[in-house]
Amino acid sequence: MSSLGTESIFLKKGELVASGEVEGFDVIGENEENLKLLEEFFERSKLLEQDMETINLIETNVNSGERWDILCEQLKKTCAKSEEEEDVWKVIKDYQHIFATDDTELGRTNVVECEIELTEGAQPVRQKARPIPLAIRGEIRKMIQKMLSQRVIRESKSPWASPVVLVKKKDGSVRMCIDYRKVNLLIKYNAHPLPNIETTLLSLAGKKVFTTFDLLAGYWQLPLKEESKEITAFAIGSELFEWNVLPFGLATSPAIFQAAMECVVGDLLGTCVFVYVDDLLIASENMKEHAIHVQTILERIEKSGMKLKASKCWIAREEVDYLGHMITPEGVKTEEAKVDKMKKFARPEDVKQLQSFLGLVGYYRNFIMSYSKIAYPLNFLTSKKNAWVWGTEQENAFVQLKSSVCSAPVLKQPDPETAISGARPYLIYTDASRQGVGAVLAQEANDGEQHPIAFASKSLTSAETRYHITDLEALAMMFALRRFRTIIYGSQVIVFTDHKPLISLMRGSRLADRLMRWSIELIEFNPKIVYVKGKANVVADALSRGGCPLIDPDDMETGDMPNIIGEVKMIKEGNKFDTSEWLGKLRKEEGWNEVIGRLENGEKTGSVKFPGIRKGIWLDNYMIIGKSLRNTEDENCSRLVVPEEIIPSLIKEAHEGELAGHFGTEKMLRQLNKKFFWIRMRATVENHVKSCQKCLYTNDYTKMVAPLTPYKTEYPLQIVACDLLCP
C-alpha cells in the first residue's frame, strides 16, 4: 500500500481499508495440505469479520458522550480540586479507548508471544474430564461460548488434556479453573523474579499522588505461540479446547506476564511506576508531575495493545489500595477491608481454621513487633505432632494478634539521605526470647518523634532455642541487620539492646566461632550499639502503636519511661527548653562552632581547641543526631550538649522544678549526666546548690557531729560478736 499524493496518510490500528468477497475457487490437487490452508483462510476471514464488528462497536461508543459518562462512573471521577488534577483527567479522556467498560473490549498485546517450553523427554499427559453437576451445565456452556467468541480458546485436537475444576464464588457464581498440576511437572520454569512487595512499599518516599491501573483479564491479553497451544488443552464434558492466550494455572504464567509488563513499562519501572503482575501503581510527588507520568504510561499501554479494566482503576488519589495495603503520603497502612475481616474472625475450631487465621494476619506481620513470638502458641498447634488443645496461651495470642492488626501503626517511608549523612540515622530495637526474635526499624521524622519503618521477626530453630542468652541477643541483632540490609546498607545505624555484655563482647578478640563470624559480618554494617535497660526497652512497643517521642538512650537507661515522657511533654508545653534550637545556639558559641562545623564536614577524629581547656576536646566524643549535638564519651549513652545560655535555667529546673526535690550536688549530677552535658558541669551544679536560699534555710549545715572513734580493748576476746540464724 502506498500514498499517491504529497501528504502522508496515517492509519489507525484496526481501521478498515478494503473489503471483498470470495465468489468461487478451484482446488488444484485436493491434498491434505491444500485443504488445511483453505480451512485456515476461512477461519481467519471469520475472525477478521468479528474483529471489525468489535472495533466498530467501540468506535461508536467512543464517539458518543455516553461511553465517557459510563467510564467516569466506573473510574469514580470526582470534581477536580485543581487545574493540575483536571489535566490528569484530560489525559484519561484522550486515552479513554484504553479503558474497557465491559468484558467484550478485551485487548491483545503485540509486545510478546508466549512460549511454553517442555522438559527434555516430556510426553503428553491426558486426563479424563471431571463430571459437571447438572445444575450448572447451562452456566458453564455460556462461559465456554463467551470465551470462544472472545477468541481466548478454540476447539482442539491436542494429545494433551487437563481436567476442569469448578470453584464456587461468594456471590454464588462459578469460576472455571484448569488443573495443570501434572502439566507443570513437565514444563521448564521461567526464572523471571516477581517484585518484593515490601521493597516496593518502601520505595515511595516523597510520593503524594497515586494512580492504580488493573488490566482487564491480564493473562488473556498475551497471545500464545502456535506450538504451545496444544499443551494448554483442557477437557470439559465431551469436548476438548485449548487456549489462544496465556492461561491461569500454569506455573510459568506469573513470571511470563511480569516480564511482559516490565517490557511495556520500560525505563519508568521502579521510579514512578511499579508493577506487580497485572497491578500497576503510578506515584508522583505532585499533581503536575503526575499528569505527565500518567500520560507516558498510557501511551505505552496503547502501543502494547492492552486494555485496562475501568472499574478497578483509581485515578489521581491521595490514598489508594495497592497489594492489600493503603498507600498514603504519610506512609503505608493496613487495608480497611482486611482489618474488618480480622475483627470478625471467630476463634478457630480446628487446624484448618487456625492456618487460615495465621495466613491472614501473617500478611501484615511487618506491622507487628515480635510477630513470631506472639504467634508461637498458635503455630505450636499447627504441627501434626501436637494435639489440639486451645488453652489460655492460645487465646491470649489470638486476641493479641487481632488487636495488633486492628491497631497497626502507619509505616513511614525511610529517608536515605539523612540516614547516610548521619542527621537522622536509622534506629533498630531488638527483642529476643526462646519463642523468637524480633526487631523494629525506625527513624526520626520532621515532628521530632521516632516512627516505625518496618517490623521483622522469626521463629527459632530447635538448635537456636538452646543458645546462650548472649548468643540469642546477638542473633536478634544480626537478624535485624540482615533483614533490613536493603534499607540500612551504607547508612548510619544505631542498634539498641537490653543486653549490656553484647556491647563489649562483639568487640572482643577471643570469641566463640559463632560470635566471631557475626562480629566479622558486623563490620559491613558498622552500627553503633547502645545499651538500654530492659524495663526501659519499651520504645519498640511504643513504635508498634505508632510514633513515640524521641527518647535518648540515656533517658531509657533510667528505666522510668513514663516520668521521662511526662517531663518532656511538660517542658514542650511550657516552651522552657526547645531542644531543636540548641544546635543553632551552639553554632554561635566559641569552641562548639568549630566542633559542629568539622562534624558536618565529615570529620570524626581529631582535637578542637576549647576556651578554658588546655588540651582541648576530642571530636571522637561528639556526633550530630537530628537537630542536636551529642556527647558520646560514655559508650552506653549519648547526652545532649547544652548551650551556655540554657545551663542556668536547666539547673534551676532540675533542682527546683516540679519533678525535682532540691537534691544535693551528687544526686543532681547523677540525674543530669544521664541526659545532658556541658563543660565544667560539677562546678556549675555545685555553685547553684550552695547558693540555693531554700536549701541554706532548711538544711542545718552548722550542726556538729562527733567523729567516729574505735572502741579500745584491753585484752583478747574482751568483745565477742556473733550472728544468730533461726531455723
C-alpha positions in Angstrom: 0.0 0.0 0.0 1.4 3.5 -0.9 0.3 7.1 -0.9 -0.1 8.6 -4.3 -0.4 12.2 -3.0 2.2 14.6 -1.5 0.9 14.2 2.1 1.3 11.3 4.5 -1.6 9.1 5.3 -1.9 7.7 8.9 -3.9 4.6 9.5 -5.2 3.6 13.0 -4.8 0.1 14.2 -7.9 -2.0 13.1 -9.0 0.6 10.5 -10.8 -1.0 7.5 -9.0 -0.1 4.3 -10.6 -2.6 1.9 -13.2 -5.4 1.7 -14.0 -8.2 -0.7 -15.9 -11.4 -1.2 -14.9 -14.8 -2.5 -17.2 -15.8 -5.3 -15.6 -19.0 -6.3 -12.5 -21.0 -6.2 -10.9 -24.1 -7.6 -8.9 -26.6 -5.6 -6.0 -27.9 -7.6 -4.8 -31.1 -6.2 -7.1 -32.0 -3.3 -4.3 -33.0 -0.9 -4.4 -32.6 2.8 -2.0 -29.6 2.8 -4.3 -27.6 0.4 -7.4 -28.4 2.4 -5.7 -27.3 5.6 -4.7 -23.9 4.0 -8.2 -23.4 2.8 -9.7 -24.1 6.2 -7.3 -21.6 7.8 -8.3 -19.0 5.2 -12.0 -19.2 6.0 -11.2 -19.2 9.8 -9.2 -16.0 9.5 -11.9 -14.4 7.4 -14.4 -15.1 10.1 -12.1 -13.7 12.8 -11.4 -10.6 10.8 -15.2 -10.1 10.5 -15.6 -10.4 14.3 -12.7 -8.0 14.9 -14.3 -5.4 12.7 -17.6 -5.7 14.4 -15.9 -5.2 17.8 -13.9 -2.2 16.6 -16.9 -0.5 15.1 -18.8 -1.1 18.3 -16.0 0.5 20.4 -15.6 3.4 17.9 -19.3 4.1 18.1 -19.3 4.2 21.9 -16.1 6.4 22.0 -17.6 8.9 19.6 -20.7 9.3 21.7 -20.6 11.0 25.1 -22.4 8.1 26.6 -19.3 5.9 26.9 -17.3 8.7 28.6 -20.1 9.1 31.2 -20.0 5.4 31.8 -16.2 5.5 32.1 -16.3 8.4 34.6 -18.7 6.5 36.7 -16.6 3.4 36.7 -13.4 5.4 37.4 -15.1 7.1 40.4 -14.4 10.5 39.0 -14.9 13.4 41.4 -14.7 17.2 40.9 -11.2 18.3 40.2 -9.6 20.2 43.1 -7.1 22.0 41.0 -6.1 22.7 37.4 -3.3 20.1 37.6 -5.9 17.4 38.6 -8.1 18.5 35.7 -5.1 17.9 33.4 -4.9 14.3 34.7 -8.5 13.7 33.7 -7.9 15.3 30.3 -5.2 12.7 29.7 -7.6 10.0 30.8 -10.2 11.3 28.3 -7.7 11.4 25.5 -6.9 7.7 26.1 -10.4 6.6 27.1 -10.3 3.9 24.4 -7.7 2.0 26.5 -10.2 1.6 29.4 -12.6 -1.2 29.0 -16.1 -0.7 30.4 -17.1 -4.3 29.9 -15.6 -7.7 29.2 -16.2 -7.5 25.4 -13.3 -5.0 25.0 -10.6 -7.4 25.7 -7.2 -6.4 24.3 -4.4 -8.4 22.7 -0.8 -7.3 23.0 1.8 -7.3 20.3 4.7 -7.0 22.7 5.3 -10.7 23.3 4.2 -14.1 22.1 4.3 -16.5 25.0 6.1 -19.8 24.7 5.7 -22.9 26.9 8.8 -25.0 26.8 8.7 -28.7 27.8 11.4 -30.5 29.6 13.5 -33.0 27.7 11.7 -36.2 27.0 8.3 -34.9 28.2 5.3 -36.8 26.8 1.7 -35.5 26.5 -0.5 -36.0 29.6 -4.1 -37.0 29.0 -6.5 -36.8 31.9 -10.2 -37.6 32.0 -12.8 -34.9 32.1 -14.5 -34.5 35.5 -18.3 -34.6 35.6 -20.2 -31.3 35.7 -23.2 -31.0 38.1 -26.5 -30.8 36.2 -27.5 -27.5 37.9 -24.6 -25.5 36.4 -24.1 -27.1 33.0 -26.0 -24.2 31.4 -23.8 -21.7 33.1 -20.6 -23.5 32.0 -21.9 -23.7 28.4 -22.4 -19.9 28.4 -18.9 -19.4 29.8 -17.4 -21.6 27.0 -19.3 -19.8 24.3 -18.2 -16.4 25.6 -14.5 -17.5 25.6 -14.9 -18.8 22.1 -16.4 -15.5 20.9 -13.6 -13.6 22.6 -11.1 -16.0 20.9 -9.3 -16.8 24.1 -9.9 -20.5 23.5 -10.6 -22.7 20.4 -11.6 -26.3 19.8 -8.7 -28.7 20.0 -7.4 -32.0 18.7 -4.4 -32.0 21.1 -3.0 -35.1 22.6 -2.9 -33.2 25.9 -5.9 -32.9 28.2 -6.2 -31.4 31.7 -9.4 -31.5 33.8 -11.5 -28.6 34.8 -12.1 -27.7 38.4 -15.2 -25.7 39.2 -15.0 -23.3 42.2 -18.0 -21.5 43.7 -17.6 -17.8 44.3 -19.1 -15.8 47.2 -21.8 -14.4 45.0 -22.9 -17.9 44.0 -21.5 -17.9 40.5 -18.9 -20.4 39.4 -15.3 -19.9 38.4 -13.8 -22.4 36.0 -10.2 -23.4 36.8 -7.9 -25.8 35.0 -5.9 -28.4 37.0 -2.5 -28.1 35.4 -0.6 -29.8 38.2 0.6 -32.7 36.1 1.5 -30.4 33.2 3.5 -28.2 35.5 5.8 -31.1 36.2 6.8 -31.3 32.6 7.4 -27.7 31.7 10.5 -25.6 32.1 10.1 -22.9 34.7 10.7 -19.3 33.9 13.0 -17.8 36.5 12.0 -14.2 36.0 11.5 -12.8 39.5 8.4 -11.2 40.9 8.9 -7.9 42.8 9.3 -8.0 46.5 6.2 -6.4 47.9 7.9 -4.9 51.0 10.7 -3.4 48.8 8.0 -1.8 46.6 6.2 -0.3 49.5 9.5 1.1 50.9 10.2 2.9 47.5 7.6 5.6 47.8 9.3 8.2 49.9 8.2 11.7 48.9 5.3 10.4 46.8 2.0 12.2 47.4 -0.3 11.5 44.4 -1.2 7.9 43.3 -3.0 6.1 40.5 -3.5 2.4 40.2 -4.3 0.5 37.0 -5.6 -3.0 36.7 -5.6 -4.9 33.4 -8.7 -6.5 32.1 -8.1 -10.3 32.3 -4.4 -9.6 32.0 -3.3 -13.1 31.1 -5.8 -13.3 28.3 -4.2 -10.3 26.6 -1.0 -12.2 26.0 -1.1 -14.5 22.9 0.4 -18.0 22.9 2.7 -19.3 20.2 1.0 -21.8 17.9 3.2 -24.7 19.0 2.4 -24.0 22.7 -1.3 -24.0 22.4 -1.8 -27.8 22.4 -0.1 -28.1 25.8 -2.8 -26.0 27.4 -5.7 -28.2 26.2 -8.4 -28.9 28.7 -11.3 -31.3 28.7 -14.8 -30.4 29.8 -17.8 -32.7 29.3 -17.3 -34.4 26.0 -15.3 -31.5 24.4 -11.7 -30.5 24.2 -10.5 -26.9 24.0 -7.1 -25.2 24.0 -6.0 -21.7 24.8 -5.0 -19.0 22.3 -3.8 -16.9 25.2 -1.8 -17.3 28.4 -3.9 -19.4 30.8 -4.2 -19.2 34.5 -2.8 -22.2 36.4 0.5 -22.8 34.6 3.5 -22.5 36.8 5.3 -20.2 34.4 2.3 -17.8 33.8 3.1 -15.2 36.5 6.8 -14.9 35.5 5.9 -14.6 31.8 3.3 -11.9 32.5 5.6 -10.0 34.8 8.3 -9.9 32.2 5.9 -8.7 29.6 4.6 -5.9 31.8 8.1 -4.8 32.6 8.8 -4.6 28.9 5.7 -2.4 28.4 6.6 0.0 31.3 10.3 0.2 30.2 12.6 2.7 31.9 9.8 4.1 34.2 9.9 0.9 36.3 10.9 1.5 39.9 11.0 5.3 39.5 7.4 6.4 39.2 5.7 3.2 38.0 5.6 -0.1 40.0 4.3 -3.3 38.6 3.2 -6.5 40.3 1.9 -8.9 37.7 -1.3 -7.1 36.4 -1.4 -4.3 39.1 0.3 -1.0 38.2 1.0 1.8 40.6 1.9 5.3 39.4 3.3 7.5 42.2 4.4 11.2 41.9 5.4 14.0 44.1 2.8 16.4 42.8 -0.2 16.6 40.6 1.5 18.4 37.7 4.2 15.7 37.6 1.5 13.0 37.9 -0.3 14.1 34.7 3.0 13.6 32.8 3.6 10.2 34.3 0.0 9.0 33.6 0.2 10.2 30.0 3.5 8.4 29.5 2.4 5.1 30.8 -1.0 5.3 28.9 1.0 5.9 25.7 3.0 2.7 26.3 -0.1 0.7 27.2 -1.8 1.9 24.0 1.2 0.8 21.9 1.2 -2.6 23.5 -2.4 -3.2 22.6 -3.5 -3.9 26.1 -6.7 -2.7 27.9 -7.4 -1.6 31.4 -10.4 -2.5 33.5 -12.0 0.8 34.3 -13.9 -0.3 37.4 -10.7 -1.4 39.1 -8.7 1.8 38.4 -8.2 4.7 40.8 -7.0 8.0 39.3 -5.0 10.8 41.0 -5.8 9.9 44.6 -4.0 10.8 47.9 -4.8 7.3 49.2 -5.1 4.1 47.2 -5.3 0.4 47.9 -2.3 -1.5 46.4 -1.4 -5.1 47.1 -3.5 -5.3 50.2 -2.1 -2.1 51.7 -3.3 1.5 51.9 -0.7 3.8 50.3 -0.7 7.4 51.6 1.7 10.4 51.6 2.3 9.7 55.3 3.3 6.1 54.8 1.7 2.6 54.4 -1.3 1.4 56.4 -3.3 -1.8 56.6 -6.2 -2.2 54.2 -9.5 -1.4 55.9 -11.3 -4.4 54.3 -8.8 -6.8 55.7 -8.9 -5.2 59.1 -12.7 -5.5 59.2 -12.3 -9.2 58.2 -9.8 -9.6 61.0 -12.2 -8.1 63.6 -15.0 -10.5 62.6 -12.7 -13.6 62.6 -14.1 -16.1 65.0 -12.0 -18.3 67.3 -10.5 -21.2 65.3 -12.1 -24.5 66.0 -9.6 -26.7 64.1 -6.1 -26.6 62.5 -7.5 -25.6 59.1 -9.3 -22.5 60.5 -6.2 -21.6 62.5 -4.0 -21.8 59.4 -6.5 -19.5 57.6 -6.2 -17.0 60.5 -2.4 -17.2 60.6 -2.3 -16.7 56.8 -4.5 -13.6 57.1 -2.6 -12.0 60.0 0.7 -13.1 58.7 0.3 -10.9 55.6 0.6 -7.9 58.0 3.5 -9.3 60.1 5.6 -6.3 59.0 3.2 -4.2 61.1 3.6 -6.3 64.3 6.5 -6.2 66.7 7.8 -9.7 67.6 5.1 -11.4 65.5 6.8 -14.8 65.7 7.0 -14.6 69.5 3.3 -13.7 69.8 2.2 -16.4 67.3 4.3 -19.1 68.8 1.5 -20.8 70.9 -0.7 -20.8 67.7 2.0 -22.2 65.4 2.5 -24.9 68.0 -1.0 -26.2 67.4 -0.5 -26.4 63.6 2.1 -29.2 64.0 0.8 -32.7 63.4 2.9 -33.8 66.4 0.9 -31.7 68.8 -2.7 -32.4 69.9 -5.3 -29.7 69.5 -5.7 -28.0 72.9 -6.9 -24.4 72.9 -5.6 -23.0 76.2 -5.1 -19.6 77.8 -1.8 -19.1 75.9 -3.5 -19.6 72.6 -6.4 -17.4 73.5 -4.1 -14.6 74.6 -2.1 -14.9 71.4 -5.2 -14.9 69.2 -6.6 -11.8 70.9 -3.2 -10.0 70.8 -2.7 -10.7 67.1 -6.2 -9.4 66.2 -5.6 -6.3 68.3 -2.2 -5.7 66.8 -3.6 -5.8 63.2 -6.6 -3.7 64.1 -4.4 -1.0 65.8 -1.4 -1.3 63.4 0.7 1.8 63.0 1.4 3.7 59.8 4.8 2.6 58.5 6.7 5.7 57.4 8.9 5.8 54.3 12.7 5.8 55.0 14.8 8.9 54.4 18.0 7.5 53.0 19.7 10.9 52.5 19.5 12.0 56.2 20.5 8.5 57.3 23.6 8.5 55.1 24.6 11.9 56.3 24.0 10.9 60.0 21.5 13.7 60.6 18.8 11.1 61.2 20.4 7.7 61.5 18.3 4.5 61.3 17.3 3.2 64.8 17.0 -0.6 65.4 15.4 -2.0 68.5 15.7 -5.8 69.1 13.9 -8.3 71.2 14.9 -11.9 71.9 13.3 -14.8 73.7 13.1 -18.5 73.5 10.0 -18.2 71.3 11.6 -16.0 68.6 13.5 -12.8 67.9 12.0 -9.5 66.7 13.1 -6.1 65.6 11.8 -2.7 64.6 13.5 -0.3 62.2 12.7 3.4 63.0 13.8 6.9 62.1 13.3 10.3 63.4 10.7 12.4 61.4 10.2 16.1 60.9 7.9 16.2 64.0 10.9 15.2 66.2 9.5 11.8 67.0 10.6 8.3 66.1 8.3 6.5 63.6 8.5 2.8 62.6 9.6 1.9 59.1 9.3 -1.8 59.3 8.9 -4.7 61.8 10.5 -8.1 61.4 10.5 -11.4 63.4 11.4 -15.0 63.0 10.8 -18.2 64.9 13.8 -20.1 66.3 15.1 -23.4 65.1 15.5 -26.2 67.6 19.2 -25.5 67.8 18.7 -21.7 68.3 16.4 -22.3 71.2 19.4 -23.8 73.1 21.6 -20.8 72.5 23.1 -19.0 75.5 21.2 -15.7 76.2 24.1 -13.7 74.9 24.2 -15.6 71.7 20.4 -15.2 71.5 20.6 -11.4 71.8 23.4 -11.3 69.2 21.2 -13.4 66.9 18.4 -10.9 67.3 20.8 -8.1 66.3 22.2 -9.9 63.3 18.8 -11.0 62.1 17.6 -7.3 62.2 20.7 -6.1 60.3 20.3 -8.8 57.6 16.6 -8.3 57.4 16.8 -4.5 56.9 20.0 -4.7 54.8 18.5 -3.2 51.7 17.4 -0.2 53.6 20.3 0.5 56.0 23.3 -0.5 53.9 25.7 2.4 53.6 23.8 4.5 56.2 24.5 5.3 59.9 22.7 2.8 62.2 22.2 2.7 65.9 21.2 -0.6 67.4 19.6 -0.6 70.9 19.9 -3.7 73.0 18.9 -4.5 76.6 21.8 -7.0 77.0 24.8 -5.0 78.2 27.5 -7.7 77.7 26.8 -7.6 73.9 28.5 -4.2 73.6 31.9 -5.3 74.7 31.5 -8.9 73.6 31.2 -8.0 69.9 34.5 -6.0 70.2 36.4 -8.8 71.8 39.2 -10.8 70.1 38.6 -14.2 71.9 35.2 -15.1 70.8 33.5 -18.4 70.1 33.3 -19.4 66.5 29.7 -18.3 66.0 30.2 -14.9 67.6 33.5 -14.4 65.8 31.7 -14.9 62.4 29.0 -12.5 63.4 31.5 -9.9 64.6 33.2 -10.1 61.2 29.8 -9.7 59.4 29.1 -6.8 61.7 31.9 -4.8 60.1 29.8 -4.5 56.9 27.1 -2.5 58.7 29.4 -0.7 61.2 26.5 0.0 63.6 26.7 1.9 66.9 25.5 -0.4 69.7 23.8 1.2 72.6 22.6 -0.4 75.8 19.2 0.3 77.2 17.7 -1.2 80.4 15.2 -4.0 79.8 12.5 -2.1 81.7 13.1 0.9 79.5 13.2 -1.0 76.3 9.5 -0.3 75.7 10.3 2.0 72.8 9.7 -0.9 70.4 6.3 -1.5 71.9 5.5 2.2 71.6 6.6 2.2 68.0 4.3 -0.7 67.3 1.4 1.6 68.2 2.8 4.5 66.0 5.2 7.3 66.7 6.8 8.0 70.1 8.8 11.0 71.4 12.5 11.0 70.5 13.9 9.4 73.7 17.7 9.3 74.1 19.4 6.0 75.0 20.4 7.7 78.3 16.8 8.5 79.1 15.8 4.9 78.6 18.6 3.8 80.9 16.8 5.3 83.8 14.1 2.7 83.4 11.5 5.3 84.2 10.0 5.9 80.8 6.5 7.3 81.9 8.1 10.0 84.0 10.6 11.0 81.3 7.8 11.2 78.7 5.8 13.3 81.1 8.7 15.6 81.8 9.4 16.0 78.1 5.8 16.8 77.5 5.7 19.3 80.3 8.8 21.0 79.0 7.4 21.2 75.5 4.1 22.6 76.6 5.8 25.3 78.7 8.3 26.1 75.9 11.1 26.1 78.5 13.5 24.1 76.6 13.0 23.7 72.8 16.0 21.4 72.2 15.5 21.8 68.4 17.1 25.3 68.7 20.1 24.2 70.8 22.2 23.3 67.8 21.7 26.8 66.4 22.7 28.4 69.7 25.8 26.2 69.9 26.9 27.4 66.5 27.3 30.9 68.0 29.5 29.8 70.9 33.3 29.8 70.7 34.6 26.2 70.5 31.3 24.5 69.8 31.0 26.3 66.4 34.3 24.6 65.3 33.1 21.2 66.6 29.8 21.4 64.7 31.5 22.6 61.5 34.1 19.9 61.4 31.4 17.2 62.2 29.2 18.5 59.4 32.2 18.3 57.0 32.5 14.6 57.7 35.4 14.7 60.2 35.2 12.1 63.0 38.6 12.3 64.8 41.0 15.0 66.0 41.2 17.6 68.7 39.5 21.0 68.9 40.7 24.0 70.9 38.2 25.0 73.5 38.2 28.0 75.8 39.4 27.1 79.4 40.5 23.6 78.5 44.3 23.4 77.9 44.3 20.1 75.9 41.1 20.9 74.1 38.3 18.4 73.4 38.2 15.4 71.0 35.8 15.1 68.0 35.6 11.3 68.7 33.3 12.0 71.7 30.7 14.0 69.7 28.2 13.4 66.9 25.3 15.3 65.4 22.0 13.4 65.6 18.9 15.1 64.2 18.8 18.7 65.4 21.2 18.2 68.3 24.9 17.9 69.2 25.5 14.9 71.5 28.4 13.8 73.7 29.1 10.0 73.2 32.0 9.7 75.6 30.0 7.2 77.6 29.6 4.2 75.3 26.3 3.3 76.9 24.5 6.6 76.2 24.6 9.8 74.3 24.0 13.2 76.0 22.6 16.4 74.7 25.2 19.2 74.7 23.5 22.2 76.4 24.1 25.8 75.1 25.7 28.2 77.7 22.6 30.4 78.0 20.4 27.4 78.8 22.5 26.0 81.6 21.3 28.2 84.4 17.6 27.6 83.7 18.2 23.9 83.2 20.0 23.5 86.5 17.3 25.5 88.2 14.6 23.3 86.7 16.5 20.1 87.8 17.0 21.5 91.3 13.7 23.3 92.0 11.3 22.1 89.3 8.0 20.2 89.8 9.8 16.8 89.3 12.8 17.9 91.4 13.3 17.9 95.2 16.2 20.3 96.0 18.7 17.4 95.7 22.3 17.8 96.6 25.3 18.1 94.2 26.0 14.4 93.7 22.4 13.4 93.1 21.8 16.2 90.7 24.9 15.3 88.8 23.8 11.7 88.5 20.5 12.7 87.1 21.8 15.4 84.7 24.7 13.3 83.5 22.2 10.8 82.1 20.7 13.3 79.7 22.8 16.4 79.4 26.4 17.5 79.0 28.3 20.8 79.2 31.9 21.8 80.1 32.6 22.0 83.9 29.3 20.5 84.9 30.3 19.8 88.5 31.4 23.3 89.2 28.2 24.9 87.9 25.9 22.5 89.7 27.8 22.8 93.0 27.7 26.6 92.9 23.9 26.5 92.3 23.3 24.1 95.2 25.4 26.1 97.6 23.6 29.4 96.6 20.0 28.0 96.9 18.3 30.0 99.6 15.7 27.3 100.4 18.5 24.7 100.9 20.5 27.1 103.1 17.4 27.9 105.2 16.2 24.3 105.5 19.4 22.3 105.8 21.4 22.9 109.0 25.0 22.7 107.9 26.3 24.1 111.3 25.2 21.1 113.4 28.3 19.4 114.9 28.6 15.7 114.5 31.0 13.7 116.7 33.7 11.8 114.7 33.7 8.0 114.7 36.3 6.6 117.1 37.4 2.9 117.6 36.4 1.1 120.8 39.7 0.2 122.6 40.0 -3.3 124.2 42.4 -4.2 127.0 42.8 -8.0 126.5 41.9 -10.6 123.8 38.3 -11.7 123.4 37.1 -8.8 125.5 34.4 -8.3 122.9 32.7 -11.3 121.2 30.1 -10.8 118.5 28.1 -13.5 116.6 25.2 -13.8 114.2 22.2 -16.0 115.0 20.3 -17.9 112.3 16.9 -19.2 113.2 15.5 -22.4 111.6 
